[in-house]
Amino acid sequence: MTNVTLAVPEDLHEIMQKHKEIRWSEVARQAMWEKARKMEIMDKLLAKSGLTEEDALEIGRKIKQGIAKRHGLAK
């Protein structure tokens, strides 16, 4: 198994120190697995997509504009 070193904010470190009964490396490992699985699903979905990155960015801009307009924040 490969070792990974993480930097955490001081306030998080203080909480972790208060709860030494928790296996924090296991918590981190599970969170990373969960994110990696989601990324694998996304990769599989995108592999079948004909959208380019530019297309996706344009769709994102249109969605943001629609949300801003709905909430009266459009310029």
C-alpha positions in Angstrom: 0.0 0.0 0.0 1.2 3.5 -0.8 1.4 6.2 1.8 0.0 9.7 1.3 0.6 12.7 3.4 -2.2 15.2 3.9 -2.1 18.8 5.1 -5.1 19.8 7.2 -6.1 23.1 8.7 -5.2 23.6 12.3 -8.8 23.6 13.5 -9.5 20.3 11.9 -6.3 18.9 13.4 -7.5 20.0 16.8 -10.8 18.1 16.4 -8.9 15.0 15.2 -6.7 15.2 18.2 -9.7 15.2 20.5 -11.0 12.0 18.9 -8.0 9.8 18.8 -10.3 6.7 18.9 -11.1 7.4 15.3 -8.9 5.8 12.7 -8.5 9.0 10.6 -6.5 7.3 7.9 -9.5 4.9 7.4 -11.9 7.8 7.2 -9.7 9.5 4.6 -9.3 6.2 2.6 -13.1 5.7 2.5 -13.7 9.3 1.4 -11.1 8.9 -1.4 -12.6 5.6 -2.5 -16.1 7.2 -2.7 -14.8 10.1 -4.8 -12.8 7.8 -7.0 -15.8 5.6 -7.7 -17.8 8.7 -8.7 -15.0 9.8 -11.0 -15.0 6.4 -12.6 -18.7 6.6 -13.2 -18.3 10.1 -14.7 -15.5 8.9 -16.9 -17.6 6.1 -18.3 -20.5 8.4 -18.9 -18.4 11.0 -20.6 -16.6 8.4 -22.8 -19.9 7.9 -24.6 -20.7 11.6 -24.9 -20.2 13.6 -28.0 -20.0 16.9 -26.1 -16.7 18.7 -26.2 -15.3 20.5 -23.1 -16.3 23.8 -24.8 -19.9 22.5 -25.2 -20.0 21.6 -21.5 -18.7 25.0 -20.5 -21.3 26.7 -22.6 -24.1 24.6 -21.1 -22.8 25.5 -17.6 -22.8 29.2 -18.5 -26.4 29.0 -19.7 -27.5 27.2 -16.6 -25.9 29.8 -14.4 -27.5 32.6 -16.4 -30.9 31.0 -16.0 -30.5 30.6 -12.3 -29.3 34.2 -11.9 -32.3 35.4 -13.9 -34.7 33.4 -11.9 -33.4 34.9 -8.7 -33.2 38.4 -10.0 -29.4 38.5 -10.1 -29.0 38.7 -13.9 -27.1 41.7 -15.1 
